[in-house]
Amino acid sequence: VPYGCLVPQSVDNLLVAGRCVAGDKISHSAMRNMMACTVTGQGAGVAAAVSVREAASTGTVDITKVQDELERQGVRIR
């Protein structure tokens, strides 16, 4: 799931997860299952924590640091 799906365009420091993520009709219908809701929630939580730790907004957070933390938690992303 691309990180940009979780980042609203017009509200800074807000992340959306679960059934609220952005997408077209096909991708959005695939994202409405519980597993997709779970993983977007974990990604949003990690991104929020990294943004606080790095003193960056959620829109400008270093995505490689978010990915590194997710991998440290055992998430397969690559």
Secondary structure, DSSP 8 states (H G I E B T S, - for coil): --GGGGS-SSSTT----GGG----HHHHHHTTSHHHHHHHHHHHHHHHHHHHHTT--TTT--HHHHHHHHHHTT----
